[in-house]
Amino acid sequence: MRFQLLFIIVLFLWNCEDKQTSKNSNTTVVKDTITTKAKPITKKKAKKSSEFPVLTDANAMEFFLEYDKEHKENKVRVTTDFGSFDILLYDKTKFHRSNFIYLTKRKYFNGTQFYRVIKDFVVQGGSSDALDLYKKRRKIGHYLLPPDTKRGYTHQRGSVSMPSSEIENAYKLASPFQFFIVINRERAKHLDGDYTVFGEVIRGMDVVDKINAVKTDEGDWPLKNVYIKKVEIIE
């Protein structure tokens, strides 16, 4: 009788141990599954590419040739510390017109200055002594434009023309970021053939005259900065 009771107890304990072992095994598997479960791969967001190419001497002409087909605007308003004036850009000088419209839409001119003022001759704008100007130009690119001087336009009062680059170049390649306006009432004939006239002031020439009257240093830079607050497309 004692033997049967002992046997029943041993059998009971053995069954309990077997169930506990199975339970532990399952728990271990579950834990392993959790710890070894692959984490979802998160893709890094791709950097947003600019919709504008970085322009160079190699691609600028082709770019503006295509740009001209879709962007036919030819009037801009220049707002300065002395007021605003309007410019008509000539369709015949398509590369220079397209370049000016492109830079206007990129807001390049906003915050630049009329940095060269020669009494009764010209005012020249599109540059600045600000540190961020280099960053602006870097984003747009480094390129020059060839002259386009055989369209019949001459340097007269109110003419808008593009200066040649400061680098030594025999072909008078133009600096695309700058422009000058003729002030003198007589035709500046000596400029014809060297610089491209690509527009004219059609309103606000009195504002340009005010800019031309400011005092300058020996390098023709105004003693008090004359800012171009903004340039915008108008109808």
ChimeraX attribute file (.defattr): number of C-alpha atoms within 10 A of each C-alpha:
attribute: neighborCount
match mode: 1-to-1
recipient: residues
	/A:1	6
	/A:2	7
	/A:3	8
	/A:4	8
	/A:5	10
	/A:6	11
	/A:7	11
	/A:8	12
	/A:9	11
	/A:10	10
	/A:11	11
	/A:12	11
	/A:13	10
	/A:14	11
	/A:15	10
	/A:16	10
	/A:17	11
	/A:18	10
	/A:19	11
	/A:20	11
	/A:21	11
	/A:22	11
	/A:23	11
	/A:24	11
	/A:25	12
	/A:26	12
	/A:27	12
	/A:28	12
	/A:29	11
	/A:30	12
	/A:31	12
	/A:32	11
	/A:33	11
	/A:34	10
	/A:35	10
	/A:36	9
	/A:37	9
	/A:38	8
	/A:39	7
	/A:40	6
	/A:41	6
	/A:42	6
	/A:43	6
	/A:44	6
	/A:45	6
	/A:46	6
	/A:47	6
	/A:48	6
	/A:49	7
	/A:50	8
	/A:51	6
	/A:52	11
	/A:53	13
	/A:54	15
	/A:55	19
	/A:56	14
	/A:57	13
	/A:58	10
	/A:59	12
	/A:60	19
	/A:61	18
	/A:62	11
	/A:63	17
	/A:64	19
	/A:65	14
	/A:66	12
	/A:67	17
	/A:68	19
	/A:69	10
	/A:70	9
	/A:71	13
	/A:72	13
	/A:73	17
	/A:74	19
	/A:75	20
	/A:76	20
	/A:77	20
	/A:78	19
	/A:79	18
	/A:80	22
	/A:81	13
	/A:82	15
	/A:83	15
	/A:84	19
	/A:85	19
	/A:86	20
	/A:87	23
	/A:88	20
	/A:89	24
	/A:90	19
	/A:91	16
	/A:92	15
	/A:93	19
	/A:94	20
	/A:95	25
	/A:96	27
	/A:97	23
	/A:98	26
	/A:99	21
	/A:100	23
	/A:101	24
	/A:102	18
	/A:103	17
	/A:104	19
	/A:105	13
	/A:106	14
	/A:107	14
	/A:108	20
	/A:109	26
	/A:110	19
	/A:111	19
	/A:112	22
	/A:113	24
	/A:114	23
	/A:115	22
	/A:116	21
	/A:117	25
	/A:118	20
	/A:119	17
	/A:120	15
	/A:121	16
	/A:122	23
	/A:123	23
	/A:124	23
	/A:125	22
	/A:126	22
	/A:127	21
	/A:128	19
	/A:129	11
	/A:130	10
	/A:131	8
	/A:132	11
	/A:133	16
	/A:134	12
	/A:135	10
	/A:136	14
	/A:137	16
	/A:138	12
	/A:139	14
	/A:140	17
	/A:141	16
	/A:142	15
	/A:143	20
	/A:144	20
	/A:145	20
	/A:146	18
	/A:147	21
	/A:148	21
	/A:149	16
	/A:150	13
	/A:151	12
	/A:152	9
	/A:153	20
	/A:154	22
	/A:155	24
	/A:156	20
	/A:157	20
	/A:158	23
	/A:159	24
	/A:160	27
	/A:161	24
	/A:162	25
	/A:163	22
	/A:164	23
	/A:165	18
	/A:166	10
	/A:167	9
	/A:168	9
	/A:169	10
	/A:170	6
	/A:171	11
	/A:172	20
	/A:173	23
	/A:174	25
	/A:175	19
	/A:176	21
	/A:177	20
	/A:178	20
	/A:179	22
	/A:180	21
	/A:181	26
	/A:182	26
	/A:183	24
	/A:184	16
	/A:185	11
	/A:186	12
	/A:187	15
	/A:188	17
	/A:189	10
	/A:190	10
	/A:191	15
	/A:192	17
	/A:193	16
	/A:194	17
	/A:195	21
	/A:196	30
	/A:197	31
	/A:198	27
	/A:199	24
	/A:200	23
	/A:201	21
	/A:202	14
	/A:203	15
	/A:204	16
	/A:205	19
	/A:206	13
	/A:207	17
	/A:208	22
	/A:209	19
	/A:210	11
	/A:211	22
	/A:212	24
	/A:213	15
	/A:214	16
	/A:215	14
	/A:216	18
	/A:217	11
	/A:218	7
	/A:219	10
	/A:220	15
	/A:221	19
	/A:222	21
	/A:223	12
	/A:224	11
	/A:225	16
	/A:226	22
	/A:227	21
	/A:228	23
	/A:229	16
	/A:230	17
	/A:231	24
	/A:232	16
	/A:233	15
	/A:234	12
	/A:235	7
